[in-house]
Amino acid sequence: MNLVIGAAGQTGKLIVAELVRVGKPVRAMVRREEQRAELENLGAEVVLGDLTAGWKHALEGASNVVFAAGAGMSGQFVEIDNLAAVALMGEMEARGPKRLLMLSSMGTTYPERLPFIEAVLREKRKAEIVLEASALEWTLVRPGGLSNGPASGKVQVAESLQVGGMVPRADVAALCVSVLEDPRSYRKVLEVVAGETALETALENALG
């Protein structure tokens, strides 16, 4: 079972849809009952959970976890992007599962260059540091600026990209699903922006 935390978010929902499309079982964690129907209609099992309250039950029976949650406009970036992510890692290290793909953001290693989201990036980086030091089978995906257009299927992927840029959420979702069960991506950082290379080829180059 693949658990997607933050499944009602714009990118999380696309990850759920992509997992369903490729035939993988999906459990979608959402905060509100009214978010259930849309994800069930996509083909996911839905569980209610709140990262600032109760969520550990969602891990039961999961083999892989995708952390796609973010504070968004709520302003709870300390609570969600840092503390909740770290709490999840601790629970997974103690009781499993061991596979965690965490969706973060480019700019976490140079937040001062992006003052309009500097505070959020600093909290994300705190969680990243804990992840990188953990015993989990982790992958850290850092997209550039997210757009809502259709997938292009063409990206740039590297552990550290020298330039920023935009990338469709749909391409990020496809990348996350592509590497979720690929051991070559364990304990690796993957930064991604739009590019000229087919996603499959770009991943082979980055992971090979």
C-alpha positions, 0 to 999 in steps of 0.5 A: 500500500502506498500512502500519500500524505497531503493527498488533497493538495494540488500536487498530492492529488496528481500523485494519487491519480498517477499511482492509480493509473499505473496500477498501484494501490493508494491510500490517500490521507486527507483532513476533511470528510468533504475531501473524501469523494474526489479521491475515492472517485480517482480510485484511492482508499481514503483515510482521515488524518490531521498532521497537527493532531492524529495521523499515525493510524494512516501508516498501518499496512503501508509499505511506501509513504509520499509526504506531499503536504505543505502549509500552503496559505495556512501559515502553519509552515513550522507545524506542517513543513517541519514539525509534522514531517519530522514526527512522521520520520520518527514514527516510521523509523520506530515502527515502519514503513521505511520508505519515504519520498518527501516532496520539498522545494528548490531553494531550501539550501539558499532561502535568502535568495527567495525572501518572499518564501524564505521562512517556509524554505527554512522550515523545509530545510530543517526537515530535510536535514533530519531526513538526510540523517535518518535511517529511512530509505528516503528520496528528497524531491525538490521541484522548481516553481510549480505550474498547473499546466499539463505534463510535458514529459520533458524535464531536467533532473539532477541532485543539484541544478545550477538554475531554477525554473518552473515545472508542471505539477503533473511532471513532478507527480510522474517523477515521484511515482517513477522513483517510488519503488526504485532503490537507485533513488534511495538516499538521493536528492532529485531537483527537477525543472522543465527541460528538453529531456524525456522524463524517463531518460532524465531519471536514468541519467540522474540515477544511473 
